[in-house]
Amino acid sequence: MILILGGTSDSINICNKLNEMNLPYMVSVTTEYGRDIAKKATDNVFLGKLTIEDMISLIKEKNITQIIDATHPYATIVSSNAIECSKISNIDYVRFERESLIKQIDYDNVYVVEDIEEACKIASERGNNIFIGTGSKNLDKYIELIKGKKLIARVLPTSDVLKSCEELGLNADNIIAMKGPFSEEINIATYRQYDVDLLITKESGIAGGFLEKINACKALNIPAVIITRKQIDYPKVINRIEDIEKIV
């Protein structure tokens, strides 16, 4: 049995590939939204946050022989725990990692930073209507660190996400509830509609519509602040869905 650590569109593509190969697997997700997505590919879905102890128990209970980690590139704690569990349980660990697209950026007005704190510092100095293109996670940090500016956050249109935004003090003027990824044209229209003068985004991949966000900034000459991924020493990494056939 293969354990897929999911919650991303990449994880669903992996599920579909395993379905084609007729291989047994289960998917672990941490949100109801992630579960709903995973259910499109399989009914064998576990919902909940797994500690190292929980994951080891699940590995034993389900006779897991391999972990395929397809979590979000910024979910580093989950990945680190999975690597540790694979060592303790003596099973194979494979990281599915979206390839970095930073080298493909053809735009000079870009700031590449290592964390939210640095991103907020630059945004506070250079922006007034700041577009948060990183989703709903860590919105509390942006609100805490960026004072006296208007924040526009694009988030998933689910009730729990919208409720969390409202609890942070954001209202309809600050929230765009839409499911991506988005084309360059939609991003341009959105930036114009909200008079955005700076973007904060993460170094996501093709599935996250990363280059479309940056190219929209280029079209409007808006500075973009990119928070890079934290580097983890993964035991094994693949970048393409086709590579699944080589590792299972």
MARVEX-829219 format. One record per residue (C-alpha): x, y, z. Coordinates in steps of 0.25 Angstrom, whole numbers. Example, Ala and Ser with C-alpha at 12.3 -4.5 7.8 and 13.67 -1.06 7.14 Angstrom:
<sites>
[[49; -18; 31]]
[[55; -4; 29]]
</sites>
This chain:
<sites>
[[0; 0; 0]]
[[5; 14; -4]]
[[3; 26; 5]]
[[1; 39; -3]]
[[2; 52; 6]]
[[-7; 60; -2]]
[[-16; 73; -2]]
[[-10; 79; -15]]
[[-14; 77; -30]]
[[-1; 70; -32]]
[[-6; 59; -22]]
[[-18; 56; -30]]
[[-10; 55; -43]]
[[-2; 44; -35]]
[[-15; 37; -31]]
[[-20; 37; -45]]
[[-6; 31; -50]]
[[-7; 20; -39]]
[[-21; 17; -43]]
[[-16; 15; -57]]
[[-6; 6; -52]]
[[-16; -1; -43]]
[[-7; 0; -31]]
[[-13; 1; -16]]
[[-11; 14; -9]]
[[-18; 23; 1]]
[[-17; 39; 2]]
[[-15; 47; 15]]
[[-20; 61; 15]]
[[-22; 72; 26]]
[[-34; 79; 21]]
[[-48; 76; 17]]
[[-45; 83; 4]]
[[-33; 74; 1]]
[[-42; 62; 5]]
[[-53; 67; -5]]
[[-42; 68; -16]]
[[-36; 54; -13]]
[[-50; 48; -13]]
[[-50; 50; -28]]
[[-39; 40; -30]]
[[-41; 30; -18]]
[[-50; 27; -6]]
[[-38; 23; 2]]
[[-35; 36; 9]]
[[-30; 40; 23]]
[[-34; 53; 28]]
[[-26; 59; 40]]
[[-13; 65; 44]]
[[-2; 54; 46]]
[[8; 54; 57]]
[[21; 46; 55]]
[[14; 35; 64]]
[[1; 36; 57]]
[[8; 34; 44]]
[[16; 22; 49]]
[[3; 16; 54]]
[[-4; 18; 41]]
[[8; 12; 33]]
[[7; -1; 42]]
[[-8; -2; 42]]
[[-9; 0; 27]]
[[4; -8; 23]]
[[9; 4; 16]]
[[22; 1; 8]]
[[24; 15; 2]]
[[22; 29; 4]]
[[20; 39; -7]]
[[20; 53; -2]]
[[12; 62; -11]]
[[9; 73; 0]]
[[10; 88; -3]]
[[24; 92; -5]]
[[23; 101; 8]]
[[18; 90; 17]]
[[32; 87; 21]]
[[28; 81; 35]]
[[20; 70; 29]]
[[31; 67; 19]]
[[41; 66; 30]]
[[32; 57; 39]]
[[30; 48; 27]]
[[44; 46; 24]]
[[47; 43; 39]]
[[35; 33; 39]]
[[41; 26; 26]]
[[54; 24; 33]]
[[48; 19; 46]]
[[38; 10; 38]]
[[49; 6; 28]]
[[41; 9; 16]]
[[43; 17; 3]]
[[40; 32; 3]]
[[39; 40; -10]]
[[37; 55; -11]]
[[28; 60; -23]]
[[34; 74; -24]]
[[29; 85; -34]]
[[41; 90; -42]]
[[44; 104; -38]]
[[40; 114; -49]]
[[48; 126; -43]]
[[59; 125; -54]]
[[48; 126; -64]]
[[44; 140; -60]]
[[46; 151; -70]]
[[44; 163; -61]]
[[53; 172; -53]]
[[44; 178; -43]]
[[44; 166; -34]]
[[49; 164; -20]]
[[52; 149; -16]]
[[52; 147; -1]]
[[53; 136; 9]]
[[41; 138; 19]]
[[29; 146; 21]]
[[35; 156; 30]]
[[45; 160; 19]]
[[33; 161; 9]]
[[25; 169; 18]]
[[36; 179; 21]]
[[38; 181; 6]]
[[23; 182; 4]]
[[21; 192; 15]]
[[32; 201; 8]]
[[27; 200; -6]]
[[13; 197; -7]]
[[-1; 203; -2]]
[[-11; 193; -8]]
[[-4; 180; -6]]
[[-9; 167; -13]]
[[-7; 155; -4]]
[[-6; 143; -14]]
[[-1; 133; -4]]
[[-15; 128; 0]]
[[-22; 128; 14]]
[[-10; 122; 22]]
[[-2; 132; 30]]
[[-12; 144; 27]]
[[-10; 147; 42]]
[[4; 150; 40]]
[[2; 159; 28]]
[[-8; 167; 36]]
[[1; 168; 48]]
[[13; 172; 40]]
[[7; 181; 30]]
[[1; 194; 36]]
[[-6; 205; 30]]
[[-8; 199; 16]]
[[-19; 192; 9]]
[[-18; 177; 8]]
[[-25; 169; -3]]
[[-25; 154; -1]]
[[-29; 144; -11]]
[[-34; 131; -4]]
[[-42; 119; -7]]
[[-57; 121; -7]]
[[-60; 111; 5]]
[[-68; 115; 17]]
[[-57; 112; 27]]
[[-47; 120; 20]]
[[-56; 132; 19]]
[[-60; 131; 33]]
[[-45; 131; 37]]
[[-43; 144; 28]]
[[-54; 151; 35]]
[[-49; 147; 49]]
[[-36; 154; 45]]
[[-44; 167; 42]]
[[-44; 166; 27]]
[[-57; 169; 20]]
[[-62; 169; 6]]
[[-53; 180; 1]]
[[-41; 171; 5]]
[[-45; 157; 1]]
[[-46; 151; -13]]
[[-51; 137; -12]]
[[-48; 129; -24]]
[[-42; 116; -28]]
[[-29; 116; -37]]
[[-20; 115; -44]]
[[-23; 128; -51]]
[[-19; 132; -65]]
[[-10; 145; -67]]
[[-22; 152; -73]]
[[-30; 149; -60]]
[[-19; 154; -52]]
[[-17; 167; -60]]
[[-32; 170; -58]]
[[-32; 167; -43]]
[[-20; 176; -41]]
[[-26; 187; -48]]
[[-40; 185; -42]]
[[-34; 186; -28]]
[[-23; 197; -32]]
[[-12; 187; -27]]
[[2; 193; -27]]
[[10; 181; -21]]
[[8; 166; -21]]
[[13; 156; -10]]
[[13; 142; -15]]
[[20; 129; -12]]
[[30; 121; -21]]
[[19; 111; -26]]
[[20; 104; -39]]
[[12; 102; -52]]
[[0; 97; -44]]
[[-1; 109; -36]]
[[-1; 119; -47]]
[[12; 125; -43]]
[[17; 131; -56]]
[[3; 136; -59]]
[[4; 145; -46]]
[[17; 150; -49]]
[[15; 153; -64]]
[[2; 161; -60]]
[[11; 169; -51]]
[[20; 171; -63]]
[[9; 176; -71]]
[[5; 186; -61]]
[[19; 189; -56]]
[[15; 185; -42]]
[[26; 180; -33]]
[[26; 166; -29]]
[[31; 160; -16]]
[[34; 145; -16]]
[[35; 136; -4]]
[[45; 125; -7]]
[[43; 111; -3]]
[[51; 106; 9]]
[[61; 96; 5]]
[[60; 81; 10]]
[[70; 70; 8]]
[[60; 60; 2]]
[[65; 46; 0]]
[[58; 44; -13]]
[[51; 55; -22]]
[[43; 54; -35]]
[[38; 65; -43]]
[[28; 59; -53]]
[[16; 50; -52]]
[[22; 41; -63]]
[[33; 38; -53]]
[[23; 31; -44]]
[[25; 18; -52]]
[[40; 18; -49]]
[[38; 19; -34]]
[[27; 10; -30]]
</sites>
